[in-house]
Amino acid sequence: MSDGQEVSMSNLIDDTLDFVGHELQVARDRVEDFAHALSASVLPSAPEPKLKPPTLKQVHQLENRIHELEEKLKATQRELGLKKAANEGLMAQAHALKAALKAAYPKCPLLGPSGKVWNSGPMAGKRKSRLRIVWEQAFDVEAKRLGAADPMKIRLS
């Protein structure tokens, strides 16, 4: 196997690791934001001297709100777990793909250099594979669909 092919395989694995790391960070951020919102909406501020104590109805409403937020937090944590499991599956696929490509198709054009380089992160200055560019384009389309003004700000590039 030539050095270029080894670099291409290394890029594929690095790309997959970057994707997995990014997805986990997005999910972690979502859980942290939700936990912050939960604490901000549930924890009462210090009462002002002129305020009356909460009524039984208000206490009941707060208890219901706490329960709703706890359920949403549990659902978000389950979603994070499922994303982590999916990412583990992607890693297993990447390792199997690496071995299969080495054996059957060592000159795969998608693994070749794209002419672009990494601007940031641990890969800064190294060449991107064509496969990475395909991933970035798909990521940008989906991120824009979800409302991101500038997808490059939320992905390693």
Phi and psi in degrees as a GROMACS rama.xvg file:
@    title "Ramachandran Plot"
@    xaxis  label "Phi"
@    yaxis  label "Psi"
@TYPE xy
-80.7263  165.739  SER-2
-61.6683  -37.4838  ASP-3
-62.8931  -38.5098  GLY-4
-69.3352  -39.2504  GLN-5
-64.1331  -40.6068  GLU-6
-63.5407  -41.4936  VAL-7
-62.2949  -43.9764  SER-8
-65.4239  -40.3032  MET-9
-61.7773  -39.8775  SER-10
-63.3715  -40.9905  ASN-11
-60.1679  -46.513  LEU-12
-65.4649  -43.7555  ILE-13
-61.7617  -41.3245  ASP-14
-61.0567  -43.3417  ASP-15
-65.332  -42.563  THR-16
-62.4435  -41.1663  LEU-17
-62.3261  -42.8653  ASP-18
-61.176  -47.6648  PHE-19
-60.4787  -46.7941  VAL-20
-61.5021  -41.3044  GLY-21
-64.3826  -45.9276  HIS-22
-62.5763  -40.3982  GLU-23
-65.9896  -39.4452  LEU-24
-65.4393  -41.1793  GLN-25
-60.3056  -45.3799  VAL-26
-65.8941  -41.7693  ALA-27
-60.0625  -45.1422  ARG-28
-60.2967  -40.2487  ASP-29
-63.4696  -43.343  ARG-30
-64.8778  -43.0324  VAL-31
-64.0083  -41.9032  GLU-32
-62.4531  -41.7451  ASP-33
-65.9585  -42.7743  PHE-34
-62.3347  -39.6306  ALA-35
-64.2539  -44.6868  HIS-36
-62.746  -38.356  ALA-37
-62.1506  -48.5135  LEU-38
-67.0374  -36.3779  SER-39
-69.3966  -33.9466  ALA-40
-89.2369  -17.0994  SER-41
-100.513  -40.5234  VAL-42
-74.7129  121.51  LEU-43
-74.7648  150.682  PRO-44
-82.1931  166.041  SER-45
-60.0551  130.235  ALA-46
-68.5693  144.65  PRO-47
-76.9661  152.453  GLU-48
-57.9897  -30.1373  PRO-49
-87.954  -5.26577  LYS-50
-76.9825  144.583  LEU-51
-82.8171  154.588  LYS-52
-63.8711  154.306  PRO-53
-64.095  148.866  PRO-54
-79.0292  167.591  THR-55
-60.2695  -38.4974  LEU-56
-62.9262  -43.6824  LYS-57
-64.4994  -40.6243  GLN-58
-61.9704  -43.7874  VAL-59
-62.4328  -41.7125  HIS-60
-62.554  -41.8553  GLN-61
-64.689  -41.0211  LEU-62
-62.5474  -41.0467  GLU-63
-63.6677  -42.9112  ASN-64
-62.6117  -42.8778  ARG-65
-59.3259  -45.1848  ILE-66
-61.3731  -44.7522  HIS-67
-59.438  -45.0932  GLU-68
-67.921  -36.703  LEU-69
-63.6431  -40.2174  GLU-70
-65.6774  -41.2171  GLU-71
-63.869  -40.2074  LYS-72
-62.7781  -43.6549  LEU-73
-60.7628  -42.3304  LYS-74
-64.3493  -40.2799  ALA-75
-66.8947  -39.0352  THR-76
-65.4786  -38.4388  GLN-77
-63.1905  -42.2376  ARG-78
-61.8658  -41.6204  GLU-79
-60.7335  -42.7204  LEU-80
-61.8505  -41.374  GLY-81
-66.9745  -39.2498  LEU-82
-64.4155  -38.9048  LYS-83
-64.1306  -42.8397  LYS-84
-62.3991  -42.226  ALA-85
-62.8698  -39.9876  ALA-86
-66.5989  -35.8217  ASN-87
-63.1556  -39.2351  GLU-88
-62.8245  -41.6909  GLY-89
-61.4846  -38.0405  LEU-90
-64.5263  -42.3298  MET-91
-62.5005  -40.7367  ALA-92
-62.4854  -41.7613  GLN-93
-61.5668  -41.7797  ALA-94
-66.1642  -40.9305  HIS-95
-66.8363  -40.0721  ALA-96
-63.0298  -40.4297  LEU-97
-59.3478  -47.6023  LYS-98
-64.9085  -42.3493  ALA-99
-66.1732  -41.7812  ALA-100
-65.9888  -40.3375  LEU-101
-59.0776  -41.9443  LYS-102
-78.8915  -41.6558  ALA-103
-105.549  -28.5838  ALA-104
-148.942  65.3111  TYR-105
-67.019  -14.942  PRO-106
-107.699  34.1832  LYS-107
-57.4519  122.535  CYS-108
-63.3554  -28.9461  PRO-109
-66.5273  -23.7045  LEU-110
-88.2067  -6.90909  LEU-111
-74.0999  167.479  GLY-112
-67.244  146.977  PRO-113
-96.2695  -13.6608  SER-114
91.9061  -3.75339  GLY-115
-108.887  156.635  LYS-116
-123.405  158.586  VAL-117
-70.0529  134.503  TRP-118
-94.301  -23.0486  ASN-119
-147.591  175.116  SER-120
78.736  -171.519  GLY-121
-66.5062  -16.7113  PRO-122
-97.2057  5.14149  MET-123
-47.8151  128.933  ALA-124
90.4509  -16.6139  GLY-125
-85.3797  155.525  LYS-126
-72.9562  142.746  ARG-127
-91.3151  145.754  LYS-128
-80.9744  164.427  SER-129
-63.5611  -34.5952  ARG-130
-62.037  -37.6908  LEU-131
-63.1357  -40.2054  ARG-132
-64.774  -39.7792  ILE-133
-59.0354  -45.8044  VAL-134
-61.4698  -46.4001  TRP-135
-60.6405  -42.0214  GLU-136
-64.082  -43.9147  GLN-137
-65.0017  -40.7952  ALA-138
-60.4469  -46.9761  PHE-139
-61.4447  -41.8708  ASP-140
-61.5865  -47.7726  VAL-141
-68.5423  -40.2093  GLU-142
-62.6938  -40.2357  ALA-143
-65.4644  -39.8576  LYS-144
-61.1136  -33.7403  ARG-145
-84.7305  -1.64722  LEU-146
108.386  3.43795  GLY-147
-72.9984  126.2  ALA-148
-70.3709  -40.2314  ALA-149
-136.182  91.4862  ASP-150
-56.6211  -27.9165  PRO-151
-62.0377  -23.9331  MET-152
-74.7834  -17.4311  LYS-153
-112.933  5.29648  ILE-154
-129.429  153.555  ARG-155
-69.2408  134.552  LEU-156
